[in-house]
Amino acid sequence: MKYSWLLVCGIVFVSCNNAKARRPINKNKSSSKYDYSIALNKIIQAEEENSIKKYITNDTLFNYTFSPYGFAYAKVKTSDLLTTKVQQNDVVTYTKTVFNLKNELIYSEIQQTIKVGKSNETKGIEEGLKLMQEDEEFKFIFSSFVSHGFSGDGNKIGANTPIIVNIKLLKINK
C-alpha cells in the first residue's frame, strides 16, 4: 500500500501520453523517378522487339515461335531419340554459341553443365532448355530483358543488347 500512489501516478502518466502519427518528412513524389524508368524501359523494349522482328523477317531458313517468356526460338535439328524434355532440377550438358543480331560472333562454342533452376545461367536460357530434348539444337533470340539486361555480362555482351544463342543439348541427367 505504501507504493500504490506510485503505481497510480505511473498509470496516469502513461495513459496521458497520446502519440499521433506523423507525416513523412520527404513530401516529394518519388513516383516521377519510377515513371521515367518505366517509360525508358518501354522505349528500350520496343526498339529491341523491332530489331528482333526485323531479324526474324530476314532469316528465311527457320520458322520462329514466340515463347511466353519473352524470346523467340526455332528448331535447327530435331532429335531422333525418344527422350523427355528438360525439367526443373535436371542436370543438363549443352553447348552454346552466342551472336549479336548482326550475326557477329560474341562467344564461340562453350560447353556447360548446369542444374536447371539452380544455376547462374540467364533465365532465358534456362527456360529455353526446358523446350528441348537430348540431341536437339535450337536457335534462340533473347531480348536483353531475358538475357543480360541493363548491365550486359561485364565482358563482351553490352548493356541492352539482344543476343542470338545456338544451343545443342547433349545430355539430360534426371
Residue pairs with C-beta under 8 A, 6 or more apart in sequence:
44 144
44 160
45 143
45 145
48 143
48 144
48 145
48 160
48 162
49 143
51 101
51 162
52 72
52 101
52 141
52 143
52 162
55 101
55 141
55 164
56 64
56 72
56 141
62 74
62 75
62 76
62 139
63 74
64 72
64 73
64 74
64 141
65 72
65 73
65 74
66 72
67 73
67 127
67 128
67 131
69 123
69 124
69 127
69 146
70 124
70 142
70 143
70 145
70 146
71 124
71 127
71 128
71 140
71 141
71 142
71 143
71 146
72 140
72 141
73 128
73 131
73 138
73 139
73 140
73 141
74 138
74 139
75 136
75 137
75 138
76 137
76 138
76 139
76 166
77 135
77 136
77 137
77 168
78 136
79 133
79 134
79 135
79 136
80 135
81 133
81 134
81 135
83 133
83 134
83 135
83 172
84 133
84 172
85 130
85 131
85 132
85 133
86 92
86 116
86 129
86 130
86 131
86 132
86 133
86 169
86 172
87 116
87 130
87 174
88 116
88 117
88 130
89 115
89 116
89 117
89 118
90 115
90 116
90 172
90 173
90 174
91 113
91 114
91 115
91 116
91 172
91 173
92 113
92 114
92 116
92 129
92 169
92 171
92 172
92 173
93 111
93 112
93 113
93 169
93 170
93 171
93 173
94 111
94 112
94 129
94 167
94 168
94 169
94 170
95 109
95 110
95 111
95 112
95 167
95 168
95 170
96 107
96 109
96 110
96 112
96 125
96 165
96 166
96 167
96 168
97 105
97 107
97 108
97 109
97 110
97 165
97 166
98 105
98 106
98 107
98 157
98 163
98 164
98 165
99 105
99 106
99 163
99 164
99 165
99 166
100 106
100 161
100 162
100 163
100 164
101 141
101 162
101 163
101 164
103 164
106 156
106 157
106 163
107 156
111 170
112 121
114 121
114 126
116 126
116 129
116 130
117 126
119 126
122 142
122 146
122 147
122 148
123 146
124 140
124 142
124 146
124 147
124 165
125 140
125 142
125 147
125 165
125 167
127 146
128 138
128 140
128 165
128 167
129 167
129 169
131 138
132 138
132 167
132 169
133 169
133 172
134 169
134 170
134 171
134 172
135 168
135 169
135 170
136 168
136 169
137 166
137 167
137 168
137 169
138 166
138 167
139 164
139 165
139 166
140 164
140 165
140 166
140 167
141 162
141 163
141 164
142 162
142 163
142 164
142 165
143 162
144 150
144 159
144 160
144 161
144 162
144 163
147 157
147 161
147 162
147 163
147 165
148 157
148 159
148 161
148 163
149 159
149 160
150 159
150 160
151 159
152 158
152 159
152 160
152 161
157 163
